[in-house]
Amino acid sequence: MSALQRRQFLRLAGKGALAGLGAAVLGQQGSRAFASAVSRTHFHALVIGSGFGGSVAALRLGQAGVDTLVVERGREWPVAPAKPVFGSPNGITDTMFWFRRNARWPGMLPVPLTPSPGVLEVSEEDSLDIACGAAVGGGSVVYTGATLAPPQRYFDALYPSGLHYQEFTRTWYPKVRAMLGAGLMPQDVYDSAPFTHSRLWDRQMAKARFRTSPIDSTFDWDVVRRELAGTAPLSATVGDSDFGCGNGAKKSLTHSYLPDALATGNVQLRSLHEVRSIARRSDGRFSVAVRQLDFRGATIDTTEYTCAMLFVAAGTLNTNRLLVAARELGALPDLPATVGTGFGDNGDQLNLRSQPLKSVGASQGSPSASAAFFHHEFGLPLLAENWVLPGYSALPATVTFTMTVDTDHRGTFRYDPRRRRVVLADWTREKSAAAARATLDYSSRVVEANPGSLPITLNNPRTMTGHPVGGCALGRCTDLEGRVKGNRGLYVMDGSLLPGNVGGANPSLTIAAVAERAMSRIVAAGG
């Protein structure tokens, strides 16, 4: 693809028109070529999910000339320059959540909803809420944009010995950062009124003698500047990004990997296609049962797709659901017994503190401007990021999101025959307790160093993780390239490959880097 073609494709993608790219590679809608293309049900490769792992897989397969279909359960969300696209804590809509009857998010009232194919799934597992994206672009639509690598000491301790940190820092992390367009918050944005809370957070940390550093993010600073100038709808500058930035302020995968994949001419993307089950047929092909949804969530059709190569990249929660069910129900009986084990919540914790006499500004903007890492101070290694919680933006409060390096506490996905679904079977509050203690100890130190500060208790009934990882770990369930042991042609390519903990970082960068490394070897080996 030429540079001009790529710019044209990215321009369309920037307008939320990924679906419209089909006309460029499949023929105009209504034409015989288009009808023939979209009616196909067999592809050489099929990718389930369009998040960080699935999008990488799609692009590299397409570049290698592999006939590929990407199926995504969520919808493609447009960029609307003049009106809101997504709901927010201050304007709750049905389309914020994936088939929920009530809102469930920190600081959000549990208002009733009409179940819809919304942008974010919150699954109420035992003692843990798991949040994950449900949209074209997967978690990149709803994440905070933080793009960090774990420190080497924790990477080396957690990941299989065949993965070399220096290879990742030399090749795969830079490759992903460049594709995503990650960068530090510019000084003029940091100095603006919506990021008063970020500057206060940094000052509070400095008074506690904690060193903070700016962190990479995948926000489009030109869009953020237009918000500041009043020429773009408000989203990032008022912290309304947890459910997506409808003005394009967030550089989701729909701005990078996905349009590049479609531009190869070898990749199709079908949204609102939810995979219900996977199996292997007697002829050796994989069978993928899919239900097609409309925008309201009604089932339009059910279809069986087949493929020779199946890449399961449905996100940690749903990849484990699909694979564990396939093994226990006999559809893929040779899956390793370790599939479904070693799940972790990445040590996620949310913490608030108030310094009532200090201004946090009229609104609190996202993304995170800075972070600090603590190796020894609080029992567990801990990463603290400056964060924002829109439901609390009217309070004089600063918000911290923490992730701990926890090598011990893991959970298991099991099939529950009574409920006929896969559940997180053995997670308890105690498995999150060490991370909670470390976070409280950290916050207490900051409060003590800042006179007039008070801790705020967040009224959230259970721990929530937006960073579920593990269950199909590299080296245990798969080889180091995500090939599932004992199942030729079957691959895992998402956060479930990570060892239950990223190692002191947000997962997106490492998920994509692991996928880039894996796909380079899979393509080179022909499978």
Salt bridges, closest charged atoms under 4 A:
ASP67 OD2 - ARG40 NH2 2.43
GLU121 OE1 - ARG73 NH1 2.91
GLU121 OE2 - ARG321 NH1 2.88
GLU124 OE2 - ARG100 NH2 2.72
GLU124 OE1 - ARG104 NH1 3.81
GLU124 OE1 - ARG462 NH2 3.60
GLU125 OE2 - ARG321 NH2 3.73
ASP129 OD2 - ARG104 NE 2.47
ASP129 OD1 - ARG462 NH2 2.80
GLU167 OE2 - ARG517 NE 3.55
GLU167 OE2 - ARG521 NH2 3.10
ASP188 OD2 - ARG225 NE 2.83
ASP216 OD2 - ARG177 NE 3.42
ASP222 OD1 - ARG225 NH1 3.30
ASP260 OD2 - ARG6 NE 2.95
GLU274 OE2 - ARG276 NH1 3.37
GLU274 OE1 - ARG291 NE 2.60
ASP283 OD2 - ARG281 NH2 2.57
ASP294 OD2 - ARG296 NH2 3.27
GLU304 OE2 - ARG281 NH1 3.93
GLU328 OE2 - ARG327 NE 2.63
ASP348 OD1 - HIS467 ND1 3.18
ASP406 OD2 - HIS409 ND1 2.77
ASP416 OD2 - ARG419 NE 2.79
ASP479 OD2 - ARG483 NH1 2.89
GLU481 OE1 - ARG483 NH1 3.12
GLU481 OE2 - ARG517 NH1 2.89
GLU481 OE2 - ARG521 NE 3.95
GLU516 OE2 - ARG60 NH2 2.72
